[in-house]
Amino acid sequence: MTHVVPNAQRDTLLPLIERSVEKGTLINSDENRVYKNVKKLGYRHSTVRHNLHQYVRGTTHTNKIEGFWAQFKNSVRGTHKSISRKHMQKYLVEFEFRFNLRGQASSSMFDRLIQAF
């Protein structure tokens, strides 16, 4: 699940990972130092080194999450121009729903949305 966070620092992200991700899960990331200690927390960890122009290493990549954020940003720019921080979590949840159901018939997405209420 996507979350609005105040910053991308270790003290912010690691507790969120621990609350949201099951121990033993493989976490793929770039070389950001924030993820340096995830193995010590009980996760498997594999990295790509973007600073060396490495974007895929075997099955390790960050392409899907980067694609998600690119589509989210383009959607905001194309539809709303900007959104307030106050409502950003609502936009993220909506876009996550749409992203996870992409490729399905739009009527299926609408039916699932109606069933949620």
C-alpha positions as MATLAB code, in Angstrom:
seq = 'MTHVVPNAQRDTLLPLIERSVEKGTLINSDENRVYKNVKKLGYRHSTVRHNLHQYVRGTTHTNKIEGFWAQFKNSVRGTHKSISRKHMQKYLVEFEFRFNLRGQASSSMFDRLIQAF';
ca = [
       0.000    0.000    0.000;
       1.222    3.469   -0.778;
       1.682    6.002    2.005;
       2.441    9.685    2.182;
       5.568   10.090    4.295;
       7.106   13.302    5.615;
      10.564   12.402    4.273;
      12.604    9.526    2.841;
      14.957    9.134    5.776;
      15.864    5.848    7.472;
      14.027    6.687   10.721;
      10.844    7.258    8.740;
      10.981    4.439    6.205;
      12.299    1.475    8.193;
       9.448    1.452   10.752;
       6.968    1.727    7.875;
       8.611   -1.235    6.128;
       8.472   -3.250    9.363;
       4.749   -2.515    9.793;
       3.850   -3.191    6.162;
       6.176   -5.893    4.806;
       6.353   -9.485    6.017;
       9.745  -10.602    7.335;
      11.648  -12.701    4.814;
      10.244  -10.760    1.866;
      12.687   -9.839   -0.890;
      13.063   -6.072   -1.108;
      14.494   -4.751   -4.355;
      15.895   -1.237   -4.169;
      18.437    1.131   -5.560;
      21.639    1.840   -3.671;
      20.039    4.397   -1.337;
      21.622    4.048    2.114;
      18.176    4.053    3.732;
      17.845    0.368    2.789;
      21.306   -0.607    4.037;
      20.032   -2.356    7.195;
      16.933   -4.168    5.903;
      18.770   -7.523    5.982;
      19.425   -7.019    9.710;
      15.672   -6.499   10.155;
      14.897   -9.922    8.664;
      14.336   -9.151    4.982;
      16.122  -10.376    1.901;
      17.581   -7.483   -0.067;
      18.840   -7.036   -3.592;
      19.977   -3.800   -5.189;
      20.646   -2.216   -8.526;
      23.181    0.571   -8.772;
      21.610    3.414  -10.681;
      24.662    5.581  -10.072;
      26.594    3.108  -12.271;
      23.789    3.044  -14.871;
      22.714   -0.411  -13.695;
      18.939   -0.715  -13.947;
      18.487   -4.490  -13.985;
      20.611   -7.164  -12.343;
      19.176  -10.624  -12.927;
      15.632  -10.365  -11.583;
      16.430   -7.289   -9.483;
      15.047   -3.986  -10.702;
      12.945   -1.048   -9.539;
      11.147   -0.538  -12.847;
       7.601   -1.254  -11.601;
       7.714    1.131   -8.653;
       9.367    3.809  -10.768;
       6.671    3.272  -13.411;
       3.971    3.591  -10.751;
       5.333    6.945   -9.544;
       5.818    8.234  -13.100;
       2.195    7.393  -13.965;
       0.951    8.919  -10.704;
       2.822   12.174  -11.348;
       1.637   12.320  -14.954;
      -1.936   11.683  -13.839;
      -1.768   14.522  -11.320;
      -0.250   16.898  -13.877;
      -2.714   15.880  -16.576;
      -5.857   15.939  -14.457;
      -5.371   18.223  -11.493;
      -2.201   20.247  -12.190;
      -1.435   19.953   -8.474;
      -2.891   18.400   -5.337;
      -2.700   19.425   -1.711;
      -0.688   17.411    0.792;
      -3.869   17.257    2.884;
      -5.601   15.057    0.263;
      -2.587   13.297   -1.245;
      -3.233    9.990    0.573;
      -6.692    9.823   -1.017;
      -5.220   10.387   -4.477;
      -2.562    7.733   -3.831;
      -5.139    5.135   -2.767;
      -7.273    5.881   -5.824;
      -4.324    5.691   -8.182;
      -3.035    2.503   -6.543;
      -6.458    0.938   -7.124;
      -6.402    1.979  -10.786;
      -2.784    0.888  -11.258;
      -3.415   -2.562   -9.748;
      -6.415   -3.109  -12.023;
      -4.836   -1.725  -15.208;
      -5.331   -3.964  -18.186;
      -8.761   -5.100  -17.007;
     -11.980   -3.937  -18.614;
     -13.005   -0.539  -17.264;
     -16.442   -1.964  -16.367;
     -14.697   -4.482  -14.088;
     -12.908   -1.646  -12.282;
     -16.198    0.242  -11.847;
     -17.982   -2.881  -10.551;
     -15.222   -3.523   -7.991;
     -15.355    0.085   -6.879;
     -19.136   -0.073   -6.354;
     -18.815   -3.365   -4.440;
     -16.405   -1.700   -2.020;
     -19.252    0.460   -0.704;
];
